[in-house]
């Protein structure tokens, strides 16, 4: 598994392997921690040496997980996707954008 480095707005840095990735619910977890990280609390979330496309070099490249979450959210809103929470309840993708998404507007 690849190492994901989470930098929180408080300055705390945590690393581990990406586990649950739920941008529609505004959070993710690392396998190495039972802690839920909210995108709103993150300054940066990057995964190192990730093959992000068929054109990635064999050694991989850095994947900006917040940018990936933004892309997923845009697609989900456009396509009317839903997300299942921890209690197995379906939720539509949020219509309103999260505050952190504004950093990734083009």
N, C-alpha and C positions, 0 to 999 in steps of 0.2 A: 504494500500500500504506500501511497505517496504521503509526504508530510505537508499538512496544512498549517500555516502560521496565522494566528488570529491576533490582531492588535486592537485592543479595546480603547475607547476614548479616554479611559482613565489612565492609559499608559501601560496597563498590564498586557503581557504577551504570553499566549498559551499556544502550544503546538500539539499535533496529533494527527491521526488519520480521519478524514472526513467520514462521518457516519450518516445520520439522517440529514437530509437537505430539503427544507420546507420553506422556500421563499414566499409562497402564497400565505403562509401562516407567520411569516416574518422571523423565522428562527432556523437554526441548524444545531447539530450535536457532533462532537468528535467521538470516535469509538473509544478513545483512551480516557474519556471523561463522561460522567453521567450528566454533566452540566449543559443546560440549554443556553445557547448564545443567540441573542436577538440582533438582527442586522442593524437596528437603530443604535445599538451600543457599540458597534464596531467602527473603527477607523479604517481598517484594512483586513481583508481575508484573502490570502494567496496560497495556492498549492504549487509546490515546486516540482519540476521535472515531470509535468503532466503532458500526455499526448492529447492535445486539444483538438486536433484535426488530422486528416490523413496527410497533410502537408507538414506536420510537426517534425522536427528532427528526431532521430531515434532516441536521443537522450532526453527528449521532452522539452518543455518550456514552462514558464510561469503562467499559471491560470489565475486570473483575478476572479475570485468566487463571487464578489459583489456584482461585478459586471455580468457574470453568468446568471446570477439570480435576477438581475434587472431584465436580461434578455428573456428568461423564462417567464417572468411576470408579464412582460409585454405580449408574448405569444399567448399565454394563458388568458389574458384579458380579451385579446382579439378573438380567440377560438372558443371562449366560454368554458374553459377547463374547470375542474373541481379538484380539491385536495382533501385527503383523508387525514383527520387528526389522530391523536393517540387513543382516543376513545372510539375510533372507527366511524366517526361522523363525517359526512361529506360537507365541504364548504366550497362555495364558488370563489374563484379568484377575486380579490378585492377590486372594486371599481376605482376607489381612491388610491393614489400612489402614496407609498410610504415616504416619510421625510428624507431618508437616506438616498432614495432613488434620484432625487434632484441633482446629485453630484454627477450622475451618469447620463443626463439629458444631452442630446446632441444639438 
